[in-house]
Amino acid sequence: MYLGWFDDNPKKSASLKITEAIDAYMDRFKTRPNVVLVNEADCAEINGVKVRPEGYIRRNNFWVGWEDAARV
């Protein structure tokens, strides 16, 4: 299950946007995600979560979710 998150605020860093997306996921699903799919331009290092750039993700869109450990 993924949560789509959009944030195009140019004053925020990519890591802050990803952290806010993770927080929204945890509020909604009551569990911590293990992967965030991002555009290559929005890649950032986040502890405890795999941030994976994908070519089909548009800029400022963040897909936060859970994948089996074998895929992450």
C-alpha positions in Angstrom: 0.0 0.0 0.0 1.4 3.4 -1.0 0.5 6.9 0.0 1.0 9.5 -2.7 2.4 12.8 -1.4 2.9 16.1 -3.4 4.9 19.1 -2.2 6.3 21.6 -4.7 7.3 24.2 -2.1 10.7 25.5 -3.4 11.7 26.6 0.2 11.8 23.0 1.5 14.6 20.6 1.0 13.8 17.2 -0.6 14.7 15.5 2.7 12.1 17.6 4.6 9.5 16.8 2.0 10.2 13.1 2.3 10.1 13.2 6.1 6.8 15.0 6.0 5.5 12.4 3.6 6.7 9.6 5.9 4.9 11.3 8.9 1.7 11.5 6.9 2.0 7.8 6.0 2.4 6.9 9.7 -0.6 9.1 10.7 -2.7 7.3 8.2 -1.6 3.7 8.4 -0.2 3.6 12.0 3.0 1.9 10.8 6.4 3.1 9.5 7.1 2.7 5.8 10.2 1.1 4.5 10.4 2.7 1.0 9.8 6.0 -0.7 9.7 6.2 -4.5 10.9 9.6 -5.7 12.1 11.4 -8.9 15.8 11.2 -9.4 16.0 15.0 -8.7 14.4 14.5 -5.3 16.6 11.8 -4.0 17.8 12.2 -0.4 19.2 10.0 2.4 16.6 9.2 5.2 17.5 6.9 8.1 15.5 3.7 8.3 13.8 4.2 5.0 15.0 3.2 1.5 14.6 6.2 -0.8 14.5 4.8 -4.4 14.6 7.0 -7.5 12.3 5.9 -10.3 12.1 7.4 -13.7 8.3 7.3 -13.8 7.8 9.4 -10.7 7.3 13.1 -11.4 9.2 15.8 -9.6 7.9 16.7 -6.2 5.8 13.5 -6.0 6.6 11.0 -3.2 5.2 7.5 -3.1 5.5 6.3 0.5 4.9 2.6 1.2 5.8 -0.8 2.4 7.5 -3.5 0.3 8.7 -6.9 1.2 12.3 -7.0 2.4 13.3 -9.1 -0.6 12.3 -6.2 -3.0 13.8 -3.4 -1.0 
